[in-house]
Amino acid sequence: MSQDRVNITLGTAGHVDHGKTALVKMLTGCDTDRLKAEKQRGLTIELGFAPCRMADERIVGIVDVPGHVDFIRNMVAGAHGIDVVLFVIAADDSIMPQTREHLDILTLMGCREGLVALTKIDLVDAELREMVQADVREFLGGTFLETAPICPLSNVTGEGYDGFFKALNQVVDGCRPHEITGLFRAWAERAFSLRGIGTVVSGIPTSGEVRVGDRLRVVPGDETGRVRGLQVYGQDAEVGRAGECIAINLSDVPADALGRGKVLAAAGACEPVSLVEADVRLHGHVPAPLKDYAEVHLHVGTAEAIAHVAILDAKQIEPGETRPVQLRLAEPLGIAAGDRFVIRAGLSGLAGGGVTTIGGGRILGTSNIRLRRNRSWTLGMLAARREAIDSPAAWCEAL
């Protein structure tokens, strides 16, 4: 199987009940709603993973994310591993609140490829379908999906599916697979214990590769374990690579030491940190500035933590601005340079409403000291890191 799998991950996004899970089932034959509560409520709560076979028999992974506002944190946890987004909008509902928030999150997480599935066309007439399609095209203007294919289809009748599948294959063909560089690191999506097998942890690695027999460390934590077995896209494998949906059977580590928000890493890949430097962009549509040392909900990888935003070159971040900051976390996480993140805020960080996505950015590095505002040395260091972040050799020079 290793010869026909591609380390590219597709991911759904869109408002609740617009047909994301039904579309994944059409593509894969798998029902990614696995929890009893999901079946009863008819919506996706947790992340669902499934393998998808493309027209040329290559296999890629699909992450099905929840669309309901109550589970937006789970959507963020899934978005960190998405290479190609299946942006789902229902023709009978058009653009809704989580349509907008999901697009904001995908942009912040660095997504650059995708297509739009205009679902439920069996519920509208041709005239309304064309009107909604025009509205969607206008909505996507200026975003990474501005020129993406818009594919009308019905998850019920199958109308339009062939055209959608052809367009999906073309997008995947043009997507560059993950580079297998760096030391292995993977955010844990979930962990559980199976009788006779032991601890199993699943996720999408962000870097490197892992092989049966390797030893991995839990970050944060002191536990280390040996990889007893691997599955990639649900099939036994000897190696798992960055960008693939993998499950690791790990010895010597109890399942309760893992779980969402922890990192499995090779020795030296990352350390638990609570002070991280980053560029933060505040969305242009946010109604008020983000003030220095505002408290936010930080979502990075599959982790969520409270953090304070110490702005390093100003007293506040205006809507639409990007500024260097130091994020001061309430608890240590296994964050590394290059990680993308989302910040959400409530009344304590931003006036005018409940917790919502207000911005995000990219991690530039970590520190063991609190940095002070308007120091030329600090700003120069961050400028060097910013330029070097995608070049390992230049990164070493910038440290």
ABEGO torsion letter per residue (X at the ends): XAAABBBBBBBBBEBBGAGAAAAAAAAAGBBABABAAAAAAGBBABBBBBBBBBAAGBBBBBBBBBABAAAAAAAAAAAAABABBBBBBBAAAEBBAAAAAAAAAAAAAGBABEBBBBBGAAABBAAAAAAAAAAAAAAABGBAAAABBBBBBBAAAGBGAAAAAAAAAAAAAABBBBBBBEBBBBBBABBBBBBGAEBBBBEBBABEBBBBGBBBBBOBEABBBBBABBBBGGBBBABBBBGBBBBBBBBGBBAAABEBGBBBBBBGABBBBABBBBBBBBBAABABBBBBGBBBBBBBEABBBBBBBBBAABABBBBGBBBBBBBBBABBBBBBBGBBBBBBBBAAABBGEBBBBAEEEBBAEBBABBBBBGBAAAAAAAAAAAAAAABAAAAAAAX
